[in-house]
Amino acid sequence: MSSRVTFIELTGGKGHNILSASPGPNLTAHRYDEREYAAVGRARRFESTSSGDVAEAVSAEFTTRILVRRPENDSDFNGYVVVEWFNVSSGTDAAPEYTYLAPEIVRSGCAWVGVSAQYTGIEGGAGSVGMDDGDTPTRLADKDPDRYGSLRHPGDGYSYDIFGAIGGALAANHTQGHPLAGLTVRRLLAAGESQSAMALTTYVNHFANLHNVFHGILIHSRSLGALPLGEADGPADITEAYRGLPVRISNDLTVPVFVVQTETDVLTNFQYVQARQPDSSLLRVWEMAGTSHADFAQIGEYESMLGCPAPVNRGQQRFVLRSALHHLRSWVDEESEPPVADPLLVVDAGDGHRFELDQVGNARDGVRTPCVDVPTQILSGVVEDDVPRICVLFGVTTPLPPTVIADLYPDQDTYLKRYTEAADTAIEAGFVRPDDRAEVIADARIDLVADADAFR
């Protein structure tokens, strides 16, 4: 990277505005430090060429921001920095990948940096999936001028170079006052979910080799397409990522790329099923059964605010994603490749693709977790009813009738034994981390099995 980025700590005002509906690990208890910085530099905008590649057009100055959560001491740091492309689908910056990955990030000793790569995160905008409250998120500088008054974004056409430039600057952390000063940085991993995954698809195909900054990339919940290159002075048109020809990950990879997909992403209007491609020595794809684009782990106690007519998906993708991050680190270090998983079983029903379902109604094949292999609920990423867009993304959970549960499990002990065995199978297969075993087992729905006692 030729662009030099300067970091300036942001203090005062109302504090950083990256909020999560689900509480993460206690950073202080884990000896982590959290700080926010302005990132100042110059980035290039690129345009498509007739050959399908990209060419530099013009450059512009930017002042965006990053949020850093890092071990206080180098002795607690494993050398890995997870750099998340903030998601702007709500019209403001969010860090959904941190919500899923935080326990693995902290217990393994990674640093995490969230990057406001896109125009909407700094300048505001309507977003693409936000709650319909009638308000359009405004510029950060207007929300909190004392803290964010200096921030300016030149447009999404510059976002890819901004992301790469910041990544490169994070690795060069030898100066006093640098966000990662005092840490021995060995590897940088890029990560992003949903719209950010679509941006990273474009980044992998056109910029990763050009920048040569990231050692591995985690793409979580992409569509059949990719985010366009974008223009100056505005956001990229995300609708292009849902239409047109499928965009596959380039065969010209030089670093490992891990794609993790939910049921929602494979079908619905995401239609990743059309962009499926074989695994390779540098590409791994996991499709998770019983999962949705977003889920209860993201929204927690605020579920009712979504206004969805049915409970949102309560699948176990969080455990699979933590395992994916662990495997990506091992893959980058050339210790071992991630395990291979069958894709979700999809059939062409004549009027469109459908998942092949098991005897209770959960999707077959894909990455398996105990909640689908020893079921008490139907966990789906495909909402058949006409519901608001946000409810489509959050999937649905349908409890099995007590009579069905009674037929499946003669008593609570049998259920818990089978569930525990399924958890251990997932751990042995590499789809769940041993560190998460207790949390996975605590996720068992013994209460629903108890409710079926009267029907045995």
C-alpha positions in Angstrom: 0.0 0.0 0.0 1.4 3.4 -1.0 -1.1 5.5 1.0 0.0 6.7 4.4 -2.7 6.7 7.1 -2.5 8.7 10.3 -4.4 7.7 13.4 -5.7 10.3 15.9 -7.5 9.2 19.0 -11.1 10.3 19.3 -12.2 11.3 22.8 -14.9 13.4 24.4 -18.4 13.9 23.1 -20.9 11.2 23.7 -18.4 8.3 23.3 -18.3 5.9 20.4 -21.7 5.0 18.9 -21.1 1.3 18.0 -23.8 -0.4 20.0 -24.9 -4.0 20.2 -28.1 -5.6 21.3 -26.2 -8.5 22.8 -23.6 -7.9 25.5 -20.1 -9.0 24.6 -17.3 -10.2 26.9 -16.2 -8.0 29.7 -13.1 -6.4 28.1 -11.7 -5.1 31.4 -11.8 -8.6 33.0 -9.9 -10.0 30.0 -7.3 -7.2 30.1 -8.5 -5.6 26.9 -8.5 -1.9 26.1 -11.1 -0.1 23.9 -10.3 3.1 22.0 -11.6 4.9 19.0 -9.4 6.7 16.4 -9.8 8.9 13.4 -8.0 7.5 10.3 -6.8 10.2 8.0 -5.3 9.5 4.5 -5.8 9.5 0.8 -7.5 6.7 -1.1 -8.0 5.8 -4.8 -11.3 5.2 -6.6 -11.3 2.5 -9.2 -13.4 1.8 -12.3 -14.1 -1.4 -14.3 -12.1 -2.1 -17.4 -13.2 -3.9 -20.6 -11.2 -6.9 -19.5 -13.2 -7.2 -16.2 -10.4 -5.9 -14.1 -10.2 -2.5 -12.3 -8.1 0.5 -13.0 -7.3 3.5 -10.9 -9.3 6.6 -11.7 -8.8 9.4 -9.2 -7.9 9.9 -5.5 -9.4 11.8 -2.6 -8.7 12.6 1.0 -10.7 10.8 3.7 -11.1 11.1 7.5 -12.9 8.0 8.7 -12.9 6.2 12.0 -11.9 2.9 13.5 -12.8 1.2 16.8 -10.1 -0.9 18.5 -10.4 -3.6 21.1 -7.0 -5.0 21.9 -5.1 -6.8 24.6 -3.4 -4.4 26.9 -0.2 -6.5 26.9 1.8 -8.1 24.2 2.1 -11.3 26.4 -1.7 -11.7 26.0 -1.7 -11.1 22.3 -1.6 -14.0 19.7 -0.4 -11.8 16.9 -3.7 -11.8 15.0 -5.8 -8.7 14.2 -9.4 -9.2 13.0 -10.3 -6.2 10.9 -14.1 -6.0 10.5 -15.7 -4.0 7.7 -18.5 -2.3 9.6 -22.0 -3.1 8.3 -24.1 -0.1 7.2 -27.4 -1.8 6.2 -29.2 -0.1 9.0 -28.0 3.4 7.9 -25.4 3.5 10.6 -22.2 1.5 11.5 -22.7 -1.9 13.2 -20.4 -4.7 14.1 -22.4 -7.9 13.7 -19.3 -10.1 13.2 -17.8 -8.9 16.5 -21.1 -10.0 18.2 -20.7 -13.5 16.8 -16.9 -13.8 17.2 -16.1 -11.9 20.4 -15.8 -14.9 22.7 -13.3 -16.5 20.4 -11.5 -13.2 19.7 -11.0 -12.5 23.4 -10.2 -16.0 24.7 -7.6 -16.6 21.9 -6.0 -13.2 22.3 -6.8 -11.6 19.0 -7.1 -7.8 18.6 -10.2 -6.5 16.8 -10.5 -3.4 14.7 -13.8 -2.2 13.2 -13.5 0.1 10.2 -16.0 2.7 8.9 -15.1 1.8 5.3 -18.4 3.0 3.7 -19.9 6.4 3.1 -23.1 5.7 5.0 -21.3 5.0 8.2 -19.8 8.5 8.3 -22.2 10.6 6.2 -25.5 8.8 7.1 -28.2 7.5 4.9 -31.4 5.5 4.7 -29.7 2.1 4.8 -31.2 -1.0 3.2 -32.9 -3.0 6.0 -33.4 -0.5 8.8 -36.4 -0.5 11.1 -39.2 1.6 9.5 -39.2 4.4 12.2 -39.4 7.3 9.7 -35.9 8.6 10.6 -32.9 8.7 8.3 -29.6 8.4 10.1 -27.6 11.6 10.0 -24.0 12.3 9.6 -21.8 11.3 12.6 -20.5 14.9 12.7 -24.0 16.2 13.2 -24.8 13.6 15.9 -21.7 14.3 17.9 -19.7 17.3 16.6 -17.4 17.3 19.6 -16.2 13.8 18.8 -16.8 13.3 15.1 -16.8 16.8 13.6 -13.6 16.1 11.6 -14.9 13.0 9.8 -15.5 13.1 6.1 -16.0 10.3 3.6 -15.5 10.8 -0.2 -17.9 8.0 -1.3 -18.1 4.2 -1.6 -15.9 4.3 -4.7 -13.0 4.8 -2.3 -14.1 2.3 0.3 -12.0 -0.6 -0.9 -8.8 1.4 -1.0 -9.7 3.0 2.4 -10.1 -0.5 3.9 -6.8 -1.7 2.4 -4.9 1.5 3.4 -6.1 1.2 7.0 -5.2 -2.5 7.1 -1.7 -1.7 5.9 -1.4 1.1 8.5 -2.5 -1.2 11.3 0.3 -3.6 10.5 2.9 -0.8 10.7 2.4 -0.2 14.4 5.8 0.9 15.5 5.1 4.6 16.3 4.0 5.9 19.7 0.2 6.6 19.8 -0.5 3.9 17.2 -3.7 2.0 18.0 -1.8 -1.3 18.2 1.4 0.1 19.7 3.3 -2.4 21.9 1.7 -5.4 20.2 3.7 -7.8 17.9 1.4 -8.0 14.9 1.9 -11.1 12.8 -1.3 -11.5 10.7 -4.3 -9.4 9.6 -7.7 -11.1 8.9 -10.5 -9.2 7.1 -14.0 -10.0 8.1 -17.5 -8.8 7.2 -21.1 -9.9 7.4 -24.0 -9.2 5.0 -23.5 -6.1 2.9 -19.9 -6.1 4.2 -19.5 -9.7 3.0 -20.7 -8.5 -0.5 -18.1 -5.7 -0.3 -15.4 -8.2 0.7 -16.4 -10.4 -2.2 -15.5 -7.5 -4.5 -12.4 -6.8 -2.4 -11.1 -10.4 -2.7 -11.7 -10.5 -6.5 -10.2 -7.1 -7.3 -8.1 -5.6 -4.4 -6.7 -8.3 -2.1 -3.8 -9.1 -4.4 -3.3 -5.5 -5.3 -3.0 -4.4 -1.7 -1.3 -7.5 -0.3 -2.3 -6.6 3.2 -4.6 -9.3 4.6 -3.4 -12.8 5.3 -6.9 -14.4 5.4 -10.5 -13.2 4.7 -13.8 -14.3 6.4 -16.9 -13.6 4.2 -20.1 -14.2 6.2 -23.5 -14.1 4.6 -23.0 -12.9 1.0 -25.5 -12.9 -1.9 -25.1 -14.3 -5.3 -23.5 -11.1 -6.5 -21.1 -8.5 -5.0 -21.2 -4.9 -4.0 -20.3 -2.7 -7.0 -17.2 -0.5 -7.2 -19.3 2.5 -6.3 -18.9 6.2 -7.1 -17.8 9.4 -5.4 -20.0 11.3 -2.9 -22.5 8.6 -2.2 -23.2 5.0 -1.2 -22.9 2.0 -3.5 -26.1 0.5 -4.9 -26.5 -2.7 -2.9 -29.4 -3.9 -5.1 -26.8 -4.8 -7.7 -25.6 -7.5 -5.4 -28.9 -9.3 -5.6 -29.4 -9.3 -9.3 -27.5 -10.1 -12.5 -25.0 -12.9 -13.0 -23.6 -14.8 -10.1 -20.2 -13.6 -8.9 -17.8 -16.4 -7.7 -14.7 -16.0 -5.7 -11.6 -15.6 -8.0 -9.4 -18.6 -8.7 -6.5 -16.3 -8.5 -6.3 -16.4 -4.7 -3.1 -15.9 -2.8 -4.5 -16.1 0.8 -7.2 -18.3 2.4 -10.8 -17.2 1.9 -13.5 -18.7 4.2 -17.1 -18.2 3.2 -19.8 -19.0 5.8 -23.4 -19.0 4.7 -26.8 -19.3 6.4 -30.0 -20.8 4.9 -31.3 -17.2 4.2 -28.2 -16.5 2.1 -28.4 -19.7 0.1 -32.0 -19.2 -0.9 -34.4 -16.2 -0.5 -33.5 -13.2 -2.6 -29.8 -13.7 -1.7 -29.7 -16.7 -4.0 -26.1 -17.7 -3.2 -27.1 -21.2 -4.5 -26.5 -19.8 -8.0 -22.9 -18.7 -7.1 -21.8 -22.0 -5.4 -18.4 -23.2 -6.3 -16.1 -26.0 -5.2 -13.7 -25.8 -2.3 -10.0 -25.4 -3.1 -6.7 -25.2 -1.3 -7.5 -21.5 -0.6 -11.3 -21.5 -0.5 -13.6 -23.1 1.9 -17.4 -22.7 2.1 -19.6 -23.8 5.0 -23.4 -23.6 4.7 -25.0 -24.0 8.1 -28.3 -25.9 8.7 -30.9 -24.2 10.9 -29.5 -20.7 10.6 -30.7 -17.3 9.3 -29.0 -14.2 8.1 -29.4 -12.6 11.6 -30.7 -14.4 14.7 -31.5 -14.2 18.3 -27.8 -14.0 19.2 -27.8 -10.6 17.5 -30.9 -9.1 18.9 -31.3 -10.8 22.3 -33.8 -9.1 24.7 -34.7 -6.5 22.1 -36.4 -9.2 19.8 -39.9 -7.7 20.4 -38.7 -4.4 18.8 -38.4 -6.1 15.5 -42.2 -6.6 15.3 -41.9 -10.0 13.7 -45.0 -12.2 13.9 -43.1 -15.3 15.1 -39.9 -15.9 17.2 -36.7 -15.2 15.3 -34.2 -17.9 14.5 -32.5 -19.5 17.5 -30.0 -21.6 15.7 -26.4 -22.1 16.7 -24.4 -20.3 14.0 -22.4 -18.3 16.6 -20.6 -21.5 17.6 -19.8 -22.4 14.0 -18.5 -18.9 13.3 -16.2 -19.0 16.3 -14.8 -22.3 15.0 -14.4 -20.8 11.5 -12.2 -18.0 12.9 -10.1 -20.6 14.8 -9.7 -22.6 11.6 -8.9 -19.6 9.5 -6.0 -18.7 11.8 -4.6 -22.3 11.6 -5.1 -22.2 7.8 -3.2 -18.9 7.5 -0.4 -20.3 9.7 -0.3 -23.4 7.4 -1.0 -25.7 10.3 -4.2 -27.3 8.8 -7.0 -26.6 6.4 -10.6 -26.3 7.8 -12.8 -29.4 7.6 -14.9 -29.8 4.5 -18.7 -29.7 4.9 -21.4 -30.8 2.5 -23.5 -28.0 1.2 -27.1 -27.7 2.3 -29.3 -30.1 0.3 -31.2 -28.0 -2.3 -33.7 -29.4 -4.8 -35.3 -27.7 -7.8 -39.0 -27.8 -7.1 -39.9 -26.5 -10.6 -41.1 -23.2 -9.2 -37.8 -22.5 -7.6 -35.2 -24.0 -5.3 -36.2 -25.5 -1.9 -34.3 -27.1 0.9 -34.7 -30.8 1.3 -36.1 -31.2 4.9 -35.7 -33.9 7.4 -38.6 -35.7 9.2 -39.3 -32.7 11.5 -38.8 -29.9 9.0 -35.1 -28.9 9.4 -32.8 -28.6 6.4 -30.7 -31.6 5.5 -26.9 -31.7 5.2 -24.7 -28.6 5.6 -22.8 -27.9 8.8 -24.6 -29.7 11.6 -25.2 -28.5 15.2 -27.0 -30.2 18.1 -30.1 -28.0 17.7 -30.9 -29.5 14.3 -29.6 -33.0 14.9 -31.4 -33.5 18.2 -34.3 -31.1 17.5 -37.0 -29.6 19.7 -37.8 -26.8 17.2 -37.8 -26.2 13.4 -35.1 -23.6 12.9 -35.3 -21.9 9.5 -33.6 -19.1 7.6 -36.5 -19.0 5.1 -39.7 -17.2 6.2 -42.5 -18.2 3.9 -45.0 -15.5 5.1 -45.2 -12.0 3.8 -43.3 -10.1 6.5 -41.1 -7.0 6.8 -37.6 -7.3 5.4 -36.1 -7.3 8.8 -38.1 -10.4 9.7 -37.0 -12.1 6.6 -33.4 -11.6 7.7 -34.0 -12.9 11.2 -35.5 -16.2 10.2 -38.0 -18.1 12.3 -38.2 -20.6 15.1 -41.2 -23.0 15.3 -41.4 -25.3 18.4 -42.2 -28.9 17.6 -45.6 -30.1 18.8 -45.3 -31.8 22.3 -46.6 -35.0 20.7 -43.7 -35.0 18.2 -41.2 -34.3 21.0 -42.7 -37.1 23.1 -42.3 -39.5 20.1 -38.7 -38.5 19.6 -37.5 -38.7 23.2 -38.9 -41.1 25.8 -37.7 -38.9 28.6 -35.6 -35.9 29.4 -32.4 -37.9 30.2 -32.6 -39.5 26.7 -32.9 -36.2 25.0 -30.0 -34.7 27.0 -27.8 -37.7 26.3 -28.5 -37.5 22.6 -28.0 -33.7 22.5 -24.6 -34.0 24.3 -23.5 -36.7 21.9 -24.4 -34.5 19.0 -22.4 -31.6 20.6 -19.4 -33.9 20.9 -19.8 -35.0 17.3 -19.8 -31.4 16.1 -16.7 -30.7 18.2 -14.9 -33.8 16.9 -15.9 -32.8 13.3 -14.3 -29.3 13.9 -17.5 -27.3 13.5 -17.7 -26.3 17.2 -14.8 -25.4 19.5 -14.2 -27.5 22.6 -14.1 -24.2 24.5 -17.8 -23.7 23.6 -18.9 -27.2 24.8 -20.5 -26.0 28.1 -22.3 -23.1 26.3 -23.6 -25.4 23.6 -24.9 -27.9 26.1 -26.5 -25.1 28.1 -28.3 -24.2 24.9 -30.3 -27.5 25.1 -34.1 -27.1 25.3 -34.8 -29.5 28.1 -37.7 -27.2 29.0 -39.5 -28.1 25.8 -38.9 -31.8 26.4 -40.3 -31.5 29.9 -43.4 -29.8 28.5 -44.0 -33.0 26.4 -44.1 -35.3 29.5 -47.8 -35.2 29.6 -48.0 -36.7 26.1 -45.9 -39.8 26.7 
